[in-house]
């Protein structure tokens, strides 16, 4: 982890952002005192919402019934 002052951070922001993307944190200081940290953001995981499709999906009672003979493809002899 490196420390830079605000002026350096402003002039080297693109480089510091690239370092953050690679996982290296940078502390930004004002008058030698740390005030901020530039770090990599991780994508937020969406929470699973069980039951969100309730009432929107319909499955026929016979969805697993055998298909009619005329629907099936018969192999050529």
C-alpha positions as CSV (number, residue, x, y, z in Angstrom):
1,X,0.0,0.0,0.0
2,X,1.4,3.4,-1.0
3,X,0.7,6.9,0.3
4,X,0.5,10.0,-1.9
5,X,-0.5,13.5,-1.2
6,X,-3.5,15.1,-2.7
7,X,-1.5,17.0,-5.4
8,X,0.2,13.8,-6.5
9,X,-3.2,12.0,-6.5
10,X,-4.7,14.6,-8.8
11,X,-1.8,14.5,-11.2
12,X,-1.5,10.7,-11.3
13,X,-5.1,9.7,-10.9
14,X,-5.2,7.5,-14.0
15,X,-2.1,5.6,-12.8
16,X,-3.6,5.2,-9.3
17,X,-6.9,3.9,-10.7
18,X,-5.0,1.3,-12.7
19,X,-3.1,0.2,-9.6
20,X,-6.4,0.0,-7.7
21,X,-7.9,-2.2,-10.5
22,X,-4.9,-4.5,-10.0
23,X,-5.7,-4.7,-6.3
24,X,-3.2,-2.3,-4.9
25,X,-4.6,0.2,-2.3
26,X,-3.4,3.8,-2.2
27,X,-3.8,6.1,0.8
28,X,-4.3,9.8,0.0
29,X,-3.0,12.2,2.6
30,X,-3.4,15.9,3.3
31,X,-0.5,17.5,5.0
32,X,0.9,14.1,5.8
33,X,-2.3,12.8,7.5
34,X,-4.2,10.0,5.7
35,X,-7.7,11.1,4.7
36,X,-8.9,8.7,2.0
37,X,-8.2,5.3,0.5
38,X,-8.3,4.4,-3.2
39,X,-9.2,0.8,-3.5
40,X,-10.7,-1.7,-6.0
41,X,-14.4,-2.1,-6.0
42,X,-15.9,-5.6,-6.1
43,X,-19.1,-6.1,-8.1
44,X,-22.1,-6.3,-5.8
45,X,-23.8,-9.7,-5.7
46,X,-27.6,-9.5,-6.1
47,X,-29.5,-11.1,-3.3
48,X,-31.6,-14.1,-4.3
49,X,-35.3,-13.3,-4.0
50,X,-37.1,-16.6,-3.6
51,X,-40.7,-16.6,-4.7
52,X,-40.4,-13.6,-7.0
53,X,-42.1,-15.4,-9.9
54,X,-44.9,-16.7,-7.7
55,X,-48.2,-16.4,-9.7
56,X,-46.3,-15.5,-12.9
57,X,-45.4,-19.0,-14.0
58,X,-47.8,-21.8,-15.0
59,X,-46.9,-25.4,-15.5
60,X,-49.6,-27.8,-17.1
61,X,-50.7,-30.7,-15.0
62,X,-49.6,-33.1,-17.7
63,X,-46.2,-31.5,-18.5
64,X,-44.4,-34.8,-18.0
65,X,-46.9,-37.0,-19.8
66,X,-45.6,-39.0,-22.7
67,X,-45.6,-37.3,-26.1
68,X,-48.1,-38.5,-28.8
69,X,-46.7,-41.0,-31.3
70,X,-47.2,-38.7,-34.3
71,X,-45.0,-36.0,-32.5
72,X,-42.0,-38.2,-32.2
73,X,-39.4,-38.5,-35.0
74,X,-39.1,-42.0,-36.2
75,X,-35.7,-43.3,-37.4
76,X,-35.5,-44.2,-41.1
77,X,-35.0,-47.9,-41.8
